[in-house]
Amino acid sequence: MTTSSFHRSSADALRYERPAAPQVSVVISTYNRGALLENAVRSVLAQDEASAPSFELIVVDNNSTDETAELIRRVAELDGRVRYVFEPQQGSSYGRNAGIREARAPLIAFTDDDVLAEPDWLASIVRAFDEHSGTDVVGGRVLPVWPSPPPAWLTRDHWTPLALIDYGERSIEVDAACPICLVSANLSFRRAVLDSVGGFAAAFQLVKGSVGSVEDHELLLRVLSTGRKVVYDPRVVVHAAIQSNRLEQAYHRRWHAGHGYYHALLRSERMEQTSVGTLFGVPAHLYRQALEALAGWARAKAIGDPLRAFHHEVQLRFFQGFFRTRRRQFLEMPRHERRGELWRLLRAVVRRRGPRTPVRAGVGAVAE
């Protein structure tokens, strides 16, 4: 499929007028991926007419230098539901926030430029909001479209770097006790919620070649912190076209290191909880997990189990990214704050060990 299919001839007519009051605003932010974008746009526009709500499609050109602008303007000439928006400030959060500002509907559905929506995608989103009483955010499945059979090591344990989501056939309410990940490739909000808590945070966004971002998770944490309801509904389905380089272990190593970096910036309550303290700004439990991963990696290498070895390796890559970021932040702190952290850690260790109790030799010895 090529962009030439969107050229308008004199016989072409505007098939769809711009809806006066759309029920859903779909937002796609894109950067230099015109070759993938066309199919993503076509899949949104091909929603089943019998069941789809009225919608608009806002495509945000995040300062692309390829044929993106020309492509979307051609589509908009043929389909009044499509709107072109240019956002010069580079970054996925800037692009998505530009889409939020332009959106006119009470529901805003996000997807990506490498994603294909099911024909009932928008109908399923509206149904999920209607059926799950009081729901403010709905996320769904993101299933893979493989460019070739995936390698043996790329099991579901390694789907996270591919932004793939499948938590099974039953709906799940997401909360602090069940903080499952939902991603903006298939994530919808009530407009009022975004107006209240704000949009995507630029500090956690993807910029050009960066990987491992937590911008989706950070926004969901803000939503949950206000007591609002978030639901995973398996009937809301899209398909992600997996790029060939993402089938390589090198990509996954880089992604996990990047994920560690972004989580160090995020400082989520769940990650920061520690009964001991921190060293170089890193919670003690992460050191324990890293040591366990290192031991697991060594055992797997020793017995010739490369799949298990890689599983532990990416855990170590996460810790590497996290540790480097926190250590840099620690060294930038004033000296008295650095000393304070070390004293707090020492006191916590002493408290956990408790006072040493002298024990007398002999049967029936009693502690003093």
Phi, psi and omega in degrees: 000132183236164181293342179298337180292349179261004175294138182261128177262173180295339181276347182287145175232155178290106186286320182240126175280158176294126180294137181291323182219079182296147175281329182226136169254120177265132181240125172237121173258134187220149178219110173054043178226043182303325181296326179273327188301322185304314182292325177297315179296315180301321183293324177291316182290342182268025177298145182300119186295333183288332186239343186291141173287165174293139185211162169237150178244113179258114178255118182261115175277107184271059176070039180291154177244004179264209185272013185305310184299315180297317181301309185291324178295324176296316180297317182297329177292332182264338185221111184293350178284346185265134178232134178262130178230134178254128176237108186285336182283120189287132175142142185297324178293319177300319180295313181293322179294327175297321177295321178298317181298326183274343186295141182247355186262160177286343175243135178239120182249126179258142169212180187244168184282356176244024186242143177248121181275144173293154180300337179255018185303306183292322177298322180291325177296311180298319179298320180296317177297323181289319186278328179267096188303131176076011182286138179251337181220137178233129172239158182219196183285145169233105186256153188276147164244101187282138175287337177199165180306129182293151179295162186300326183287342186273072177274182179298338176298340183247025179281335186303315178297344178265003181057038177263140184226128172200101181257020175099189191271354183250146177293149181227131173273124183270129177207188183299328179280341181222070186274056181294155184277134170237149187234154186287358170293342181201073187216129185232143183230150163289134182305322182299327180293315179294324176296329183279310186265349184094170182270209182286140183273124184296335182295340185244016187273164171276134176231115180052250189270009182288155180220160174090015185298154178239025185297323177297313183295320180298318179295318179296322177298321177295319179297313181295327181295342178266004177084011181279163188261130179237133184229138166264124179239115186292347180281347179268104193234135168228168180233128182261128175282111184280126178285148187301322183294342181277359173268004181259142181296331180300320178297317183292323175299314181294320180298313183294323175296319177295323179296321176298318178301311183292324178292328175296325177286325186295317181055050179292148182302320182296320181286327187276346182299128178206137178269354183253310183139197182232156173229122188057032179080003182258123179303143187301325184295335178288328174296317179299315179297322179294320178295320177295320178294320178297317178295318178296320177298316181297317179297316181296320178295322183293325182263004178072044179247085186295329180294314179292323179298319181291324177304315180285327181299316182291333173296320178292326177296320176300311181298321179302311180296320180294311184296315181299320181292314181291323179296319178298316178296321180298315182291340177276350180285154173301151185302320183294330177287323177296317178297321179300320179296317182294321178294320178297319178296317181297316179297322180294320179295317180296318179298320181293324180285327181077170180292144178287131182255116179293141182237124179280146177291151174109158181290138176078015179299143183244137178291144178281000000 
